[in-house]
Amino acid sequence: MEINKKMTIEEIINVDNGIANILMASGMHCLGCVMASGENLEQACGVHGIDCDELVARINAHLSEKWGN
Protein backbone atom coordinates (compact mmCIF):
# COMPACT_ATOMS: atom_id res chain seq x y z
CA MET A 1 0.00 0.00 0.00
CA GLU A 2 1.16 3.53 -0.72
CA ILE A 3 0.15 6.58 1.22
CA ASN A 4 -0.80 9.91 -0.30
CA LYS A 5 -1.00 13.48 0.94
CA LYS A 6 -4.81 13.43 1.16
CA MET A 7 -4.75 10.74 3.89
CA THR A 8 -5.05 11.80 7.52
CA ILE A 9 -2.14 11.34 9.90
CA GLU A 10 -4.20 8.73 11.73
CA GLU A 11 -4.83 6.76 8.52
CA ILE A 12 -1.14 6.89 7.62
CA ILE A 13 0.04 5.66 11.01
CA ASN A 14 -2.51 2.84 10.86
CA VAL A 15 -0.82 1.60 7.67
CA ASP A 16 2.45 1.10 9.57
CA ASN A 17 3.40 2.28 13.05
CA GLY A 18 6.99 2.85 11.90
CA ILE A 19 5.77 5.85 9.92
CA ALA A 20 5.35 7.74 13.19
CA ASN A 21 9.15 7.87 13.53
CA ILE A 22 9.47 9.37 10.04
CA LEU A 23 6.83 11.99 10.78
CA MET A 24 8.44 12.94 14.08
CA ALA A 25 11.92 13.13 12.51
CA SER A 26 10.44 15.50 9.94
CA GLY A 27 9.27 17.88 12.66
CA MET A 28 5.72 16.67 13.15
CA HIS A 29 5.66 16.08 16.91
CA CYS A 30 1.91 16.31 17.46
CA LEU A 31 0.86 12.88 16.21
CA GLY A 32 -1.47 12.32 19.14
CA CYS A 33 -3.30 15.63 18.87
CA VAL A 34 -6.94 15.79 17.84
CA MET A 35 -5.99 17.26 14.44
CA ALA A 36 -4.20 14.02 13.53
CA SER A 37 -7.56 12.42 12.85
CA GLY A 38 -9.09 15.36 10.99
CA GLU A 39 -6.22 16.98 9.11
CA ASN A 40 -4.69 15.40 6.03
CA LEU A 41 -0.94 15.12 5.54
CA GLU A 42 -0.82 18.00 3.08
CA GLN A 43 -2.52 20.32 5.58
CA ALA A 44 -0.27 19.20 8.43
CA CYS A 45 2.84 19.71 6.31
CA GLY A 46 1.66 23.22 5.46
CA VAL A 47 1.24 24.08 9.13
CA HIS A 48 4.68 22.69 9.99
CA GLY A 49 6.52 24.04 6.94
CA ILE A 50 7.39 20.57 5.64
CA ASP A 51 7.74 19.63 1.95
CA CYS A 52 4.78 17.24 1.62
CA ASP A 53 5.86 15.57 -1.63
CA GLU A 54 9.28 14.80 -0.17
CA LEU A 55 7.73 13.39 2.99
CA VAL A 56 5.29 11.21 1.02
CA ALA A 57 8.20 9.87 -1.04
CA ARG A 58 10.17 9.09 2.14
CA ILE A 59 7.22 7.30 3.72
CA ASN A 60 6.48 5.28 0.59
CA ALA A 61 10.16 4.32 0.29
CA HIS A 62 9.98 3.05 3.89
CA LEU A 63 6.87 1.00 3.05
CA SER A 64 8.47 -0.36 -0.11
CA GLU A 65 11.56 -1.46 1.81
CA LYS A 66 9.48 -3.04 4.55
CA TRP A 67 6.84 -4.73 2.42
CA GLY A 68 8.72 -5.18 -0.84
CA ASN A 69 6.22 -3.30 -3.03
Phi, psi and omega in degrees: 000141174250149176263163175220167187287353177269354178280149176285161177302317180300314179299318182294315180294328178292337176293317181199122182298334179296340179295332179303320178297321179294316180297315181294321179294337179277351179109006180262092187261006186250042185296336181267359183287163183298331180292339181299335180264347183244345184255135178277170185298320180299317178295315180297319178297320178300317180295323185264000179068036183252139176290109187293317181297321178294319179294317177300317179298319179296317180295315181292328175295318177301313181295321180296317178296319184286316187254355176071031180276000000 
